[in-house]
Amino acid sequence: MSELETRQENADFLEHVYFELWQAAGASEEHARAVARGVSLGDRMGKLTQGMGVLDAIFYSLEAGCLDMNVVPQIVDEGPTWALYDGGTSTGCWTLEMATKTAIEKAREYGIAIAMDCNHNDAGSFYTYTSLAIEQDMMAIATNSSVPLTAPWAGRENKISGAPFSAATPGGEEYLLVADIACIEVNDGNWSEAAYNGTRLPVKCMVDPDTFELTDDPAP
């Protein structure tokens, strides 16, 4: 367990703060609401690196000049049951929300649809997008590629994508069914979080530099 005192905040209040912060940074109201919703859902699911951590990531991108606040994601190609969005280096939160809503409308007419997207920044938890389908009594699957986020077993360098995978379906009279995972055991964000909080990783996947044995302790 972390040795740090846990701080608790109202999730609705934090979502409002995210909205105000992103709009103050130059986002439109629609863009800010998409970001606030996505970041807040990550918080509510207890996923620090896919909640508040996403706000850090997109602010870093904005400061580095890798994120354009003035662009609006656009459909660059489409058919009756599919669409391709170019995010234009906007946030993934806004790009994927627009793409998902387009897929929902197409699926409403044809029964099934797919939306693809490219050229955008961090999109956070992918339940953000499958939940949009749930709200329309539909099921959805969402995933993407990522930059290399972890090393293969016995490797030293990050070479493997840490792609998210989310699947959600209504449960009728029962609870809805949701799977929202990453396709890797741990990534560099998990190591940093564990080292900062004084906790251990969920699996022994690091090599102790002194004993050369596998360890779950990220402390130097």
C-alpha positions in Angstrom: 0.0 0.0 0.0 1.1 3.6 -0.6 2.6 5.4 2.4 1.0 8.6 1.1 -2.3 9.8 2.6 -5.2 9.3 0.2 -6.9 12.5 -0.8 -10.5 12.3 -1.8 -12.4 14.8 -4.0 -15.9 14.9 -5.4 -15.8 13.3 -8.9 -18.4 15.7 -10.3 -16.4 18.7 -9.0 -13.2 17.4 -10.6 -15.0 16.9 -13.9 -16.1 20.5 -13.8 -12.5 21.5 -13.0 -11.2 19.5 -16.0 -13.8 21.2 -18.3 -12.8 24.7 -17.0 -9.1 24.0 -17.3 -9.2 22.7 -20.9 -11.5 25.5 -22.0 -9.2 28.0 -20.4 -6.3 26.5 -22.4 -8.2 27.4 -25.6 -10.6 24.5 -26.3 -14.1 24.9 -27.6 -17.0 24.0 -25.3 -17.6 20.8 -27.1 -13.9 19.8 -27.0 -13.6 20.7 -23.3 -16.7 18.6 -22.4 -15.3 15.6 -24.3 -12.0 15.8 -22.4 -13.7 16.4 -19.1 -16.0 13.4 -19.6 -13.1 11.1 -20.6 -10.7 12.1 -17.9 -13.5 11.9 -15.2 -14.5 8.4 -16.3 -11.0 7.2 -15.8 -11.0 8.7 -12.3 -14.3 7.1 -11.5 -13.0 3.7 -12.6 -10.0 4.1 -10.3 -7.5 4.3 -13.2 -5.0 7.1 -12.2 -3.0 6.9 -15.5 -6.2 6.9 -17.5 -7.9 9.6 -15.4 -6.2 12.7 -14.1 -3.0 11.4 -15.7 -4.4 11.9 -19.2 -4.9 15.6 -18.4 -1.2 15.8 -17.6 -0.4 14.0 -20.9 -2.4 16.3 -23.1 -1.2 19.5 -21.4 2.4 18.2 -22.0 1.5 17.8 -25.7 0.0 21.2 -25.8 3.1 22.8 -24.3 5.3 20.9 -26.6 3.4 22.1 -29.7 2.2 18.6 -30.5 -1.5 19.4 -30.0 -3.5 21.9 -32.0 -6.4 23.5 -30.2 -7.8 25.2 -33.3 -8.4 22.1 -35.4 -11.6 20.2 -35.5 -11.4 16.4 -36.2 -12.8 15.6 -39.6 -14.2 12.7 -41.6 -11.7 12.1 -44.4 -13.4 9.0 -45.9 -16.5 7.0 -45.2 -19.0 4.5 -46.5 -22.5 3.4 -45.3 -21.1 1.4 -42.4 -17.7 2.9 -41.7 -15.9 6.2 -41.3 -12.3 7.4 -41.0 -11.5 10.5 -38.9 -8.3 12.5 -39.0 -7.8 14.1 -35.6 -5.4 16.8 -36.9 -3.4 16.5 -33.7 -6.4 17.3 -31.5 -7.0 15.2 -28.4 -8.0 11.6 -28.7 -10.9 12.3 -26.3 -12.6 14.6 -28.8 -11.6 12.7 -31.9 -12.8 9.3 -30.6 -16.0 10.7 -29.2 -16.9 12.1 -32.6 -15.9 8.9 -34.3 -17.9 6.8 -31.9 -21.0 8.9 -32.3 -20.7 8.6 -36.1 -20.5 4.8 -35.8 -23.5 4.8 -33.5 -25.6 6.7 -36.1 -24.5 4.4 -38.9 -25.2 1.3 -36.8 -28.6 2.6 -36.0 -29.4 2.5 -39.7 -27.5 -0.6 -40.8 -27.2 -2.7 -37.7 -23.4 -2.6 -37.4 -20.7 0.0 -38.1 -17.0 0.8 -37.5 -15.2 4.1 -37.1 -11.4 4.5 -37.4 -9.2 7.4 -36.5 -5.7 8.6 -36.7 -3.4 11.6 -36.0 -4.6 12.5 -32.5 -3.2 12.7 -28.9 -3.9 10.6 -25.8 -7.5 9.2 -25.7 -7.5 7.9 -22.1 -9.7 5.0 -21.0 -11.5 3.4 -23.9 -14.6 2.7 -21.8 -15.2 6.4 -22.5 -16.2 5.4 -26.0 -17.9 2.0 -25.5 -20.0 3.6 -22.8 -21.5 5.9 -25.4 -22.9 2.8 -27.2 -24.2 1.5 -23.9 -26.2 4.7 -23.5 -27.9 3.9 -26.8 -28.6 0.3 -25.8 -25.8 -1.0 -28.2 -22.7 -3.0 -27.7 -19.3 -1.8 -28.7 -15.6 -2.8 -28.9 -12.8 -0.3 -29.0 -9.0 -0.5 -29.2 -6.1 1.3 -30.8 -2.3 1.1 -31.3 0.1 2.9 -29.1 3.7 4.0 -28.9 6.0 1.3 -27.4 5.2 1.2 -23.7 6.9 -1.9 -22.3 9.8 -4.2 -23.0 9.4 -7.9 -24.0 10.4 -10.4 -21.4 14.2 -10.3 -21.0 14.3 -7.1 -23.0 15.8 -3.7 -22.1 14.0 -1.3 -24.3 10.3 -0.5 -24.8 9.2 -2.3 -28.0 5.7 -3.5 -27.3 2.5 -1.5 -27.7 0.3 -1.1 -24.6 -2.9 -1.0 -26.5 -6.2 -0.5 -24.6 -9.1 -2.9 -25.2 -12.7 -2.1 -24.1 -15.8 -4.1 -24.8 -19.2 -3.3 -23.4 -22.7 -4.6 -23.9 -26.1 -4.0 -22.3 -27.2 -6.7 -19.8 -30.9 -6.5 -20.3 -32.5 -7.0 -17.0 -29.1 -7.8 -15.5 -26.0 -5.7 -15.0 -24.2 -4.5 -18.1 -21.0 -6.3 -19.1 -17.8 -4.4 -19.4 -14.2 -5.4 -20.0 -11.7 -2.5 -20.0 -8.1 -3.6 -19.9 -4.6 -3.0 -21.3 -3.0 -5.6 -23.5 0.2 -5.7 -21.4 0.9 -6.5 -17.7 2.6 -3.3 -16.8 4.1 -0.2 -18.5 6.5 2.6 -17.7 3.6 4.6 -16.2 2.9 1.8 -13.7 6.6 1.7 -12.7 6.7 5.4 -12.2 3.4 5.4 -10.1 4.7 2.5 -8.0 8.1 4.1 -7.4 6.4 7.4 -6.4 3.9 5.8 -4.1 6.3 3.4 -2.5 4.3 0.4 -3.6 5.2 -2.8 -5.6 4.2 -3.8 -9.1 1.5 -6.5 -9.5 3.9 -8.9 -11.0 7.7 -9.6 -10.8 8.8 -8.2 -14.1 11.9 -6.1 -13.3 15.5 -7.4 -13.1 17.3 -6.6 -9.8 20.6 -5.0 -10.9 22.4 -6.6 -8.0 21.0 -10.1 -7.8 19.8 -10.3 -11.4 16.6 -11.9 -10.1 13.1 -10.9 -11.1 11.5 -8.4 -8.7 8.3 -6.4 -8.2 10.0 -3.6 -6.4 10.7 -0.6 -8.5 12.7 1.2 -5.8 16.3 1.9 -6.8 
